[in-house]
């Protein structure tokens, strides 16, 4: 899990990286830096602070995987990820 956190943080911090977001019926392209800025703002952090917290294990105050992290992971794995709330 910690290794995956580092991979996602590296992907998010890519200055020229882009992500594909599948909002049916339209697929959008989002820049990594824009998603990082938005996620950091929602947490009340700077992008650098957000990445630092993302790289930490959850027990040490790290962030838990939410929408931005799952979007990155979906792009890295080239697979859809669906979340079901029961």
N, C-alpha and C positions, 0 to 999 in steps of 0.2 A: 504493500500500500504506500509506503514512504517513497519507493522508487517511482511509482505512478504519479505521486504528488510533484516530484521533481520534473518529470517529463511534461506534465500539464503546465507547470510554471514556466518551463523553458519555452513551450509552444506559445503560451500567452504573451510572453515577453518578446517574441519575435517582432522586430520593427516592421518588417514587410509582409508578415504572415497574414493570410486570410482564412476565414472559416466559412463553411457552407452551413446555413441554418435552414432547415426544412420546415417552413411554416406553410403547411398545405393550404391551398394548392400551389403556392409560389415558393420557390427556393431562393433565398437571399444570400448574398455574399457580404460578410462583415469583416472588417479589419480587426486583427487580434488586439491592436493597441486601443481601439475603440471599445471593444468588449471589456478589456482590462480596466480602462478608465471608468466605465460605467459600473462594473462590479466593485471596484475600489470605492467609488463615491457612495454606493449603496451601503457599504460597510463603514463609512466615515473614515476611510484610510486613504493614503496616497497610493499610487500604483506600486511603488517600491515596497511600502509597508504590507500591502496586500500580498505581493509575491513572497515576501519573507514569511508571513503567517501561513500562506498556502504550503510552503515547504516544510513547515513544522508538523510533527505528529499531533493528532487531535488532543491527546492527553497533555500536551505541552502548550495548549492555547492555539493550535492550528485551526484553520478554517475547515469546515466540512464541505464536501463536494456538493455544490448547488448547480444551478443552470449553466453558468459560464464554464465550470469545470467539466460538466457532462457534455457540453457542446464541443469543447476541445477534445475530450476523450473519444467522442463519436467520430470526429474528423480524423484523429490519429489512427483509430481502428478501422475507419471506413465502414462503420456499421451504425445502424440506427440504435438509439437507446430509448426505451419507453419506461416510464415510471407509472406505477399503479398504486393508488392510495386505497387501502382497504378499510 
